[in-house]
Amino acid sequence: MIIRRKNMDISPIKLMQMKGKLNRFQNAHPKLVPFLNAASARMEEGSIFAITVTSPDGSKIETNLKLSKEDVEFLKEAAELSRGTF
């Protein structure tokens, strides 16, 4: 059985595998979920979402984006979907 949502095929088996991986990821990084919960409560139109990735050698790549109303709606819907799926 395959669940079809908005042009995406989601296999229930793949969902179960991802749930296990998500649990391991959350256990390895326990500060992430509380941070994301706190950040999501503050996300509103005009908020700046900044991301920095630093490799082991110290080199960095950075980007940011200013959230639009549509961005905020999408992020809220994605959060709701992830809570319902996992």
N, C-alpha and C positions, 0 to 999 in steps of 0.2 A: 504494500500500500504506500502510495506517495501522496503527501499533502501538498496542494498547490495554493500558494499565496502570492499574489502580486507578481506573477511571472517567475516565481522561484519554486523549484521542486525540492521538497524537504523529505528525506527518508526518515521514518521513525527510528530505524536502526542507527542512522547517523546522529540523530538527536540524542539518543541514549549514549553514544560514544562521546559526543561533545559535552554532555552533562558530567560524565566522569572526568573529562579533561578540565572542565570548568571548576569542578570541586578541587582537583589537585592544584590548579592555578591559584584559586582563592586561599587554599591552605598554605601555599608557598609564599603568598603575598597578602598577609592578613590586613594590612593597612589600606589596601586599594579600595575595597568595597566601602568601608566607612568614608573614605575620601570622596569617592564618586557620589555617594548618597548626599554628603554635605555640599558638594559642588553642584549637583543637579538641583538642589533646593535654591541655589543662587543664580541659575542660568535663566536669563531673560533676554529679550530682544536688546541688542546692543552690547551684550557681554562679549568679552574677548576670550577665545579659547586658544591657548598657546600650548604647543607641544615641542619638547626638546628631547632628542635622542643622543646620548653620549656613548660612543663605542669604547671598548676597553683601552684603546690607544689614546683616548682623550679627545678625538675629533668629534665635532658636534654637527648636527643638522637640526634646524629649527624652523617652525612655521607657526602661523597664527591665523585665526579667522574671526571676524566679527559676526556673531550670531544674528540671523534674521528671524522674523516671526516664524517663518516656515521651518527654519533650522530647529528652533526650540520645539515646535510641534512634532517634528520628526524624531528628535531625541527623546521626547516624552513617550511617543508611541513605541519606539524601539525598546525603551526601558519596560514599558507595560508588556510588550510582547515577550521579552526575555523572562520576566517574572512568571508569565503564564505558561511559557514553554518549558522552563527549567524549574 
